Amino acid sequence: MTPLDVAGYLIAGLMTAVALWRMPAALWGDEEDRRRRALWGCYAGFAAALWTKTRAVRIGLNDSPVTDLSVLIKHYTATVAILAILSYIVAIYGQYADAGAVPRHVRFARIVQQVAAKASVATLVLLTVLFFTVVDRSTPSDRFVADHAGQGGATLYMSVFYLYLGAASAVCAYQWALATAGAAQRHLRVGLGMMTFAMVIGVGYTVSRTLFLWVSVIDQPGEAFALKFDQVTEASQVALFAFFAIGASIPAFSNVRRRAKLWHAQVKLHALWYELMAAFPDQPFDPPAPLLRELTRFGTPADLRVDRWAADIADAVEKLRHYVPDALLPAAEAAAADGSAGGSADREQAGPLADAYWIKAALSARSAGAPAGEAAAVGTQHATDQDGEVAWLVRVAAAYRTVTPERARQVLVSSAAVKEQEQQA
C-alpha cells in the first residue's frame, strides 16, 4: 500500500467524521442549523465519493460485473455533493432583504440557483450515457485517468465531469473569498480562507487534468509519466479535502464551545431549578424531569432551555418573597459571611452563598406553612445581561448544594427573631 493509498483512507475517514459530527444539527437542529443541511449533504456526498477512491473499495468495485463501477459511483456521489454545496451557497448568500441595489454576490448566487439543478441533472445523464457507450472498459483500471490517457472516449467523459466540478469549485471560491473579506470574527476568516484555498486547488486540479487528457489524445504519454501525473494530482485532491474539511469545521468549533458551556450550565442549574419547580409545579412549561431527561429534550434548543430555567428561578424567587420577612436577607448575608470568613476567594463566594441561604430558608418557610404576605427584601441583581445572570445563577446553584436544611432553618429562625425584636421595639 502506497502513502497515497493511506492518505486516501485518512481523508475519507476525516470527511466521514465531519459528516457524522454535523448530522444531528443538520437534521434536528434549529432553523439556522437546517439552513446548513445542504452543507452536511455535501460532506456526506464527498465522504461516499472518497471511499470509492480508496484502494480496497476501488479495486472491489472495478472488478465487479460493471467494469470500472467505482468511477461511475464516485462521479454520481460527487455530483450530488456539488449540487448540495451549490444549494448551500444559494441559501446563505442568495438572500437580501434590504431595499436598494442588490449586492454582486447575491446576484451571482441567484444565477447559480437558476442553473445548478439543471446542470447537475444534465451532467448525471451525460456521464451515464458516455460511461456505457464511448469509454473503453474492456479491462478494469486501477488509476482511471492514467490508464485511459490518450483515449478519446474517456477524455470526453472526464471532461464533462471536470467542467462541472471546475465550474462549481470556481463558484465556491468566489463566494467564500468575498465572505472571507467581510468576516468580522477571526475563526470565520480562517475557516472561510481555508475553504477558499481548497476550492482554488479544485480549480487547478480540474484544469490540469483536463489539459492532460486532451494533450494525451494528441501525444500519447509514457505509462510512467501518466501514472506520476495521476499520483501528483491525486495528492493535491487529498490536500483539497483536508483544507475543506478542517476549514468548514473551524467555525463550528465556536458553536461546540457554546453548546458545551450551555450543557455545563444545565448540569449546574438543574438541582436548584428542579427543587424550585417542585415547589411551584404550575410555573414551568413542562413538568420538571430528572437531569438526564432534561438534557435529552432535543425539541428545545439548549440556549432556550437555559434562558427558561433562569426565568423560572427568578419567578420562583419572586413568589418566595411573600413567605419570608425582610430580616431574612441580612440573616442570609450574615450566615454567608460566617461561612466564607477566609481569603478573597471566600469573600467572592459570599454573594452566591447568601442567595443560596435565602432561597433554601424561604423554601423551608413555605413548606412549613408560612402565610403569604407582603414581598420581602431580596438581594440586588448581579448581572446586566442574560449570560451574566446565568453565570451568577450557576454560582448560586453551586453554593445551594452546600446549604443543609438544618442550617437553612437556623437562618430562618434567626430572621424571625430579628423580626420579633423589631416589632417589640
C-alpha positions in Angstrom: 0.0 0.0 0.0 1.4 3.4 -1.0 1.5 6.5 1.1 -1.2 7.9 -1.3 -3.4 5.0 -0.6 -3.0 5.6 3.2 -3.8 9.3 2.7 -6.9 8.3 0.8 -8.2 6.2 3.7 -7.4 9.0 6.2 -9.1 11.8 4.2 -12.2 9.5 3.6 -12.3 8.9 7.3 -11.9 12.6 8.1 -14.8 13.6 5.8 -17.0 10.8 7.2 -16.2 12.0 10.8 -17.2 15.6 9.8 -20.4 14.3 8.2 -21.4 12.3 11.3 -20.5 15.2 13.6 -22.6 17.7 11.7 -25.5 15.3 11.1 -27.5 15.9 14.3 -27.5 19.7 14.0 -28.4 19.5 10.3 -31.3 17.1 10.8 -32.7 18.1 14.2 -31.2 21.5 15.0 -32.8 24.9 14.9 -33.7 27.0 11.8 -30.1 28.2 11.4 -28.8 24.6 11.5 -31.4 23.5 9.0 -30.1 26.1 6.5 -26.8 24.2 6.7 -28.4 20.9 5.9 -27.2 21.3 2.3 -23.6 21.7 3.5 -24.0 18.5 5.5 -25.2 16.8 2.3 -22.0 17.9 0.7 -19.9 16.3 3.5 -21.9 13.1 3.2 -21.7 13.0 -0.6 -18.0 13.7 -0.7 -17.4 11.1 2.1 -19.0 8.5 -0.1 -17.1 9.6 -3.2 -13.8 9.5 -1.3 -14.5 6.0 0.0 -14.9 4.8 -3.6 -11.4 6.1 -4.3 -9.8 4.1 -1.5 -7.7 1.1 -2.8 -9.9 -1.7 -1.4 -13.2 -0.3 -2.4 -11.9 0.9 -5.8 -10.5 -2.5 -6.8 -13.5 -4.3 -5.5 -16.0 -2.2 -7.5 -13.8 -2.1 -10.6 -13.6 -5.9 -10.7 -17.4 -6.2 -10.4 -19.7 -7.2 -13.3 -19.8 -3.5 -14.2 -16.2 -2.7 -15.1 -14.9 0.5 -13.5 -18.0 0.9 -11.4 -16.1 2.8 -8.8 -15.6 5.6 -11.3 -19.3 6.0 -12.0 -20.3 5.8 -8.4 -17.6 8.3 -7.4 -18.9 10.8 -10.0 -22.5 10.2 -9.1 -21.9 10.9 -5.4 -19.5 13.8 -6.2 -22.1 15.4 -8.5 -24.8 15.2 -5.8 -22.3 16.6 -3.2 -21.6 19.5 -5.6 -25.3 20.2 -6.0 -25.6 20.2 -2.3 -22.8 22.7 -1.8 -24.2 25.0 -4.5 -27.6 24.8 -2.7 -25.8 25.9 0.5 -24.2 28.8 -1.4 -27.6 29.9 -2.6 -29.2 29.5 0.8 -26.5 31.5 2.6 -25.6 34.2 0.1 -28.7 34.4 -2.1 -30.9 36.2 0.5 -31.0 40.0 0.7 -33.9 41.7 2.4 -32.7 45.3 2.3 -34.0 47.8 -0.2 -31.8 49.3 -2.9 -29.2 47.8 -5.2 -28.7 44.0 -4.8 -25.0 43.2 -4.0 -23.0 41.4 -6.6 -22.5 38.3 -4.6 -26.3 38.0 -4.1 -26.9 38.4 -7.8 -24.3 35.8 -8.5 -25.9 33.3 -6.1 -29.3 33.8 -7.7 -27.8 33.0 -11.1 -26.3 29.8 -9.6 -29.7 28.9 -8.2 -31.2 29.1 -11.6 -28.7 26.8 -13.3 -27.3 24.5 -10.6 -30.0 21.8 -10.5 -30.4 21.7 -14.3 -26.7 21.4 -14.8 -26.4 18.7 -12.2 -29.1 16.6 -13.8 -27.6 17.1 -17.3 -24.2 16.1 -16.0 -25.5 12.9 -14.5 -27.4 11.9 -17.6 -24.4 12.7 -19.9 -21.9 10.9 -17.7 -24.1 7.8 -17.7 -24.5 7.7 -21.4 -20.8 8.3 -22.1 -19.7 5.8 -19.5 -21.7 3.0 -21.1 -21.1 3.9 -24.7 -17.8 5.6 -25.5 -15.5 4.7 -22.6 -13.3 1.7 -23.2 -14.0 -0.6 -20.3 -12.6 -3.8 -21.8 -10.3 -4.3 -18.8 -10.7 -3.0 -15.2 -8.5 0.0 -14.4 -6.8 0.9 -11.1 -6.0 4.6 -11.9 -8.7 5.6 -14.4 -7.1 8.8 -15.8 -3.6 7.3 -16.1 -4.9 4.0 -17.6 -7.1 5.8 -20.1 -4.8 8.6 -21.1 -4.9 9.1 -24.9 -8.4 7.5 -25.3 -10.9 9.9 -26.8 -14.0 8.4 -25.2 -12.6 8.5 -21.6 -11.3 12.0 -22.3 -14.7 13.2 -23.3 -16.3 11.5 -20.3 -13.9 13.0 -17.8 -14.1 16.5 -19.5 -17.8 16.6 -18.8 -17.3 15.8 -15.2 -14.3 18.2 -14.8 -16.2 21.0 -16.4 -19.0 20.6 -13.9 -16.5 20.2 -11.0 -14.3 23.1 -12.0 -17.2 25.5 -12.5 -18.6 24.6 -9.1 -15.2 25.0 -7.5 -14.8 28.4 -9.1 -18.3 29.5 -7.8 -17.5 28.4 -4.3 -14.0 30.0 -4.3 -15.6 33.3 -5.5 -18.3 33.4 -2.9 -16.1 32.2 0.0 -13.4 34.7 -0.9 -15.9 37.5 -0.7 -17.2 36.1 2.6 -13.6 35.8 4.0 -13.0 39.5 3.2 -16.2 40.5 5.0 -15.9 38.2 8.0 -15.7 40.0 11.3 -14.6 37.2 13.5 -11.2 35.6 13.3 -12.3 32.0 13.4 -14.7 32.7 10.5 -12.0 34.3 8.4 -9.6 31.4 9.0 -12.3 28.8 8.2 -13.6 30.5 5.1 -10.0 31.2 4.0 -9.1 27.5 4.1 -12.3 26.6 2.2 -11.5 29.2 -0.4 -8.0 27.8 -0.8 -9.4 24.3 -1.1 -11.6 25.5 -4.0 -8.7 27.2 -5.7 -6.9 23.8 -5.5 -10.0 22.3 -7.0 -10.0 24.6 -10.0 -6.3 23.9 -10.6 -7.0 20.1 -10.3 -9.7 20.1 -12.9 -7.9 22.4 -15.3 -4.6 20.4 -15.1 -6.3 17.1 -15.5 -8.5 18.2 -18.4 -5.4 19.6 -20.2 -3.5 16.4 -19.6 -6.2 14.2 -21.1 -6.7 16.3 -24.2 -2.9 16.7 -24.8 -2.6 12.9 -24.3 -5.1 12.4 -27.2 -2.7 14.3 -29.5 0.6 12.9 -28.0 0.3 9.6 -26.1 2.3 10.0 -22.8 4.5 7.3 -21.4 3.0 4.9 -18.8 5.4 6.1 -16.1 4.7 9.8 -16.7 0.9 9.3 -16.8 1.0 7.4 -13.5 3.2 10.0 -11.9 0.9 12.8 -13.1 -2.1 11.0 -11.7 -0.4 10.5 -8.3 0.6 14.2 -8.0 -2.9 15.4 -8.9 -4.5 12.9 -6.6 -2.2 14.1 -3.8 -3.4 17.7 -4.5 -7.0 16.5 -4.2 -6.2 14.9 -0.8 -4.9 18.3 0.3 -8.1 19.9 -1.1 -10.4 17.8 1.0 -8.2 18.2 4.1 -8.4 22.0 3.8 -12.1 21.9 3.1 -13.0 19.6 6.0 -10.9 21.4 8.5 -11.9 24.9 7.3 -15.6 24.0 7.3 -15.2 22.7 10.9 -13.4 25.7 12.4 -16.5 28.0 12.6 -18.4 25.1 14.1 -15.9 24.7 17.0 -17.2 28.0 18.4 -20.7 26.5 18.4 -19.3 23.4 20.1 -17.7 25.5 22.8 -21.0 27.4 23.4 -23.0 24.2 23.4 -20.6 22.7 26.0 -21.0 25.9 28.1 -24.8 25.6 27.9 -24.6 21.9 28.8 -22.5 22.7 31.8 -25.0 25.4 32.9 -27.8 23.0 32.7 -26.0 20.4 34.8 -25.2 23.0 37.4 -28.6 24.7 37.5 -30.8 21.6 37.4 -30.9 20.8 41.1 -31.8 24.3 42.1 -34.3 24.7 39.3 -35.9 21.3 40.0 -36.4 22.0 43.7 -38.0 25.4 43.0 -40.2 24.0 40.2 -41.3 21.2 42.6 -42.4 23.9 45.0 -44.3 25.8 42.1 -45.3 23.0 39.7 -47.6 25.3 37.7 -44.8 27.6 36.7 -42.6 25.7 34.1 -43.8 25.0 30.6 -43.3 21.2 31.2 -43.2 19.3 34.4 -39.7 19.2 35.8 -37.9 16.0 35.0 -34.6 14.4 36.1 -31.4 15.8 34.7 -30.9 13.1 32.1 -34.4 13.5 30.7 -33.9 17.3 30.5 -30.6 17.0 28.7 -32.2 14.8 26.1 -35.2 17.0 25.3 -33.9 17.6 21.7 -37.0 19.5 20.7 -35.9 22.5 22.7 -32.6 24.2 22.0 -30.1 24.3 24.9 -29.8 28.1 24.9 -33.6 28.5 25.1 -33.8 25.9 27.9 -31.2 27.6 30.0 -32.9 31.0 29.5 -36.2 29.5 30.6 -34.6 28.0 33.7 -33.1 31.3 34.6 -36.5 33.0 34.2 -38.2 30.2 36.1 -35.7 30.6 39.0 -36.2 34.4 39.1 -40.0 34.0 39.1 -39.9 31.4 41.9 -37.7 33.7 44.0 -40.2 36.5 43.4 -43.0 34.2 44.7 -41.0 33.1 47.7 -40.6 36.8 48.8 -44.2 36.7 50.0 -43.4 33.9 52.6 -40.5 35.4 54.5 -39.7 38.5 56.5 -37.4 41.4 55.3 -34.9 40.2 58.0 -34.2 37.0 56.1 -31.9 38.9 53.7 -29.5 40.3 56.3 -29.6 36.9 58.2 -28.7 35.1 55.0 -25.9 37.6 54.3 -24.6 37.2 57.9 -24.6 33.4 57.6 -22.8 33.6 54.3 -20.2 35.9 55.8 -19.6 33.5 58.6 -19.3 30.6 56.2 -16.9 32.4 54.0 -14.7 34.1 56.6 -11.4 33.4 54.8 -9.5 34.8 51.8 -10.6 36.9 49.0 -11.8 33.8 47.1 -14.1 33.0 50.0 -15.4 36.6 50.1 -16.3 36.3 46.4 -18.4 33.2 47.3 -20.3 35.1 50.0 -22.7 36.7 47.5 -23.9 33.5 45.8 -23.9 31.8 49.2 -26.2 34.5 50.7 -28.6 34.0 47.8 -28.5 30.2 48.4 -29.2 30.6 52.1 -32.1 32.9 51.3 -33.7 30.5 48.8 -33.2 27.5 51.0 -34.7 29.2 54.0 -37.6 30.7 52.0 -38.5 27.2 50.7 -38.3 25.9 54.2 -40.7 28.6 55.4 -43.2 28.0 52.6 -43.1 24.2 53.1 -43.7 24.8 56.9 -46.9 26.6 56.1 -45.9 30.2 56.4 -48.8 32.5 55.3 -48.3 34.7 52.3 -47.8 38.4 52.9 -46.0 41.5 51.6 -43.0 40.9 49.4 -39.8 40.8 51.5 -36.5 42.4 50.5 -34.3 40.3 48.2 -30.7 40.6 47.0 -29.9 43.1 44.2 -29.3 41.9 40.6 -25.7 40.9 40.0 -25.7 40.9 36.2 -26.6 43.2 33.3 -27.4 40.7 30.6 -28.7 37.2 30.2 -25.3 35.5 30.1 -24.2 37.3 33.2 -27.4 36.2 35.0 -26.9 32.6 34.1 -23.3 32.7 35.2 -24.4 34.2 38.6 -27.2 31.6 39.0 -24.6 28.8 38.3 -22.6 30.1 41.2 -25.7 30.3 43.4 -26.7 26.8 42.4 -23.2 25.5 43.4 -23.5 27.2 46.8 -27.1 25.9 47.2 -25.8 22.3 47.2 -23.6 23.1 50.2 -26.5 24.5 52.4 -28.1 21.9 54.6 -31.8 22.0 55.5 -30.8 22.4 59.2 -28.6 25.4 58.5 -31.3 27.0 56.4 -33.8 26.6 59.2 -31.4 28.2 61.6 -31.1 31.2 59.3 -34.9 31.4 59.1 -35.2 31.2 62.9 -32.7 34.0 63.4 -34.5 36.2 60.9 -37.8 35.5 62.7 -36.2 36.5 66.0 -35.0 39.8 64.5 -38.5 40.4 63.2 -40.0 39.9 66.6 -37.4 42.3 68.2 -38.3 44.9 65.6 -42.0 44.5 66.3 -41.5 44.8 70.1 -39.3 47.9 69.6 
